[in-house]
Amino acid sequence: MGTILIIAAYGVYAAFWLRVFLHALAWWKTETGRFSPVGPSPSTIKTWALTLRDVVLLWRLLKVNPALWLGEWVFHVSFLAVLLRHLRYFLEPVPSWVWWLQVPGLIAGYVLPLSLLYILAVRLLSEREKYSSPANLFLLGLVLAISSMGVMMHAFFRLDLAGVKLFVLGILAMNPAPLPVSALFLAHFVLVLVLVVFLPTHILTAPLVMLEARKRDLALPMVMHETDE
């Protein structure tokens, strides 16, 4: 079983980066071929500042749906903290800043499934046709299952963490180690692979897309002003 999982992990990893490359290539071709309106360019500092606000604070979502924004912002922050906490399984030696993030990451691990339940409630109970789709609900449910298993493994079904780290480092070093004896970890690991398979690659270029959108938003009033003149 461990061998099958290791082969699957390599396949998922390779497929993911191939999808990222193809998506980035398609985005680059689209942007380089896009017609840019003639007119003065908006301030670079202002553009980057507003884009940073859009990315970090999910500003556009806040303006559209504050209730959904609250859950989404908490979800993204807690998800990032959990990912950073998990770096201790992938790095040897573990940097001091990763150790410093262990407690915040642990707290975020308990907040994460709660934020997902909140998001699901908002999406299903308010304007469902506008804010949810089968694919989106599937991803939310998948992350909810993964995060819930993580909480259970920490609170109730303790793992041999040294064995987990040896297994993960063995995959990275292409020197497979035995799979930890835990049905819960097995399910957790398999669902993570499924998540990587279905993870939308456009989220990696989202900051660039937001930057281009912000540039067009700031340039449009200038172009319209010149046209009126």
SVG drawing of the C-alpha trace seen along z (x, -y; Angstrom):
<svg xmlns="http://www.w3.org/2000/svg" viewBox="-31 -68 50 70">
<polyline fill="none" stroke="black" stroke-width="0.4" points="0.0,0.0 2.8,-2.4 4.4,-1.8 1.2,-2.6 0.8,-5.8 4.3,-6.9 3.9,-6.3 0.6,-8.2 2.3,-11.1 4.9,-11.4 2.2,-11.3 0.1,-13.9 3.1,-16.2 4.2,-16.0 0.7,-16.5 0.2,-19.5 3.2,-21.4 2.4,-20.5 -1.0,-22.1 0.6,-25.1 2.9,-25.5 0.2,-25.2 -2.1,-27.6 0.7,-30.2 1.6,-29.8 -2.1,-30.4 -2.4,-33.4 0.8,-34.9 -0.3,-34.5 -3.7,-36.1 -2.1,-39.0 0.5,-39.7 -2.1,-39.6 -4.6,-41.8 -5.3,-45.2 -4.2,-48.0 -6.1,-51.3 -4.1,-54.3 -3.7,-56.8 -1.6,-57.6 -0.6,-54.8 -1.9,-54.8 0.5,-55.3 2.6,-52.2 2.8,-52.6 -0.9,-53.1 -1.6,-50.1 0.6,-47.8 -0.8,-49.1 -4.4,-48.6 -3.5,-45.1 -1.9,-44.2 -5.0,-45.2 -7.2,-43.2 -5.0,-40.1 -4.3,-40.3 -7.7,-41.6 -9.9,-40.0 -11.1,-43.6 -13.4,-42.9 -15.2,-40.2 -15.7,-42.4 -17.5,-44.9 -19.7,-42.3 -20.6,-40.1 -19.2,-41.0 -20.7,-37.9 -18.9,-35.6 -15.8,-37.7 -15.4,-37.1 -15.3,-33.3 -13.2,-33.4 -10.6,-35.7 -10.3,-33.6 -10.1,-30.4 -7.3,-31.7 -5.3,-32.9 -5.7,-29.7 -5.1,-27.6 -1.8,-29.4 -0.8,-29.0 -1.5,-25.3 0.5,-24.8 3.5,-26.7 3.2,-24.5 3.4,-21.4 6.8,-22.5 8.4,-20.8 7.6,-17.4 9.3,-18.5 12.4,-20.3 15.5,-18.9 16.8,-20.8 13.7,-22.7 14.2,-26.5 13.6,-28.4 10.8,-30.4 8.9,-27.2 9.2,-26.2 8.0,-29.6 4.9,-29.1 3.9,-25.7 1.6,-27.2 -0.1,-29.7 -0.4,-26.9 -1.9,-24.6 -4.5,-27.1 -5.2,-27.7 -5.7,-24.0 -8.7,-24.1 -10.1,-27.3 -9.8,-26.0 -12.7,-23.5 -14.9,-26.0 -14.3,-28.7 -15.2,-26.1 -18.5,-25.3 -19.3,-29.0 -18.5,-29.4 -20.6,-26.4 -23.5,-27.8 -23.3,-31.3 -23.0,-29.8 -25.9,-27.4 -28.2,-29.7 -27.8,-33.0 -28.0,-33.5 -26.9,-29.9 -27.1,-30.3 -24.7,-33.2 -22.0,-32.1 -21.7,-28.4 -21.2,-25.7 -20.8,-21.9 -17.0,-22.2 -16.6,-24.8 -18.7,-22.9 -16.7,-19.7 -13.4,-21.5 -14.8,-23.0 -16.0,-19.6 -12.7,-18.1 -10.7,-20.6 -13.1,-20.3 -12.6,-16.5 -8.8,-16.9 -8.7,-19.5 -11.1,-17.6 -8.9,-14.5 -5.9,-16.7 -7.8,-17.8 -8.7,-14.2 -5.1,-13.0 -3.9,-15.8 -6.6,-15.5 -7.5,-11.9 -5.5,-9.6 -1.9,-10.5 0.6,-9.5 4.2,-8.6 5.3,-12.0 8.9,-10.8 7.5,-8.0 5.4,-10.5 8.4,-12.7 10.5,-9.8 7.7,-8.8 7.4,-12.3 11.2,-12.9 11.5,-9.5 9.1,-10.6 11.0,-13.8 14.4,-12.1 13.0,-9.2 14.1,-6.8 10.7,-5.4 10.2,-4.8 7.5,-2.6 3.9,-4.1 2.9,-5.0 0.4,-2.5 -2.7,-4.6 -5.9,-4.4 -6.7,-8.0 -3.3,-9.2 -3.8,-7.0 -7.2,-8.7 -5.7,-12.1 -2.8,-11.6 -5.0,-10.2 -7.5,-13.1 -4.5,-15.6 -3.5,-14.0 -7.1,-14.3 -7.1,-17.9 -3.9,-18.6 -5.5,-16.9 -8.6,-19.1 -7.0,-22.3 -7.6,-25.1 -4.3,-26.2 -5.6,-29.7 -5.3,-30.5 -1.5,-30.7 -1.8,-33.5 -4.7,-35.2 -2.4,-38.0 -1.3,-38.8 -4.8,-38.7 -5.9,-41.1 -2.9,-43.4 -4.0,-43.5 -7.6,-44.1 -6.6,-46.9 -4.5,-48.5 -7.5,-48.5 -9.8,-49.9 -7.4,-52.8 -6.7,-53.5 -10.3,-53.4 -11.3,-56.9 -8.2,-58.4 -9.1,-56.9 -12.7,-58.1 -11.6,-61.5 -9.4,-61.8 -12.2,-60.4 -14.6,-63.1 -12.1,-65.8"/>
</svg>
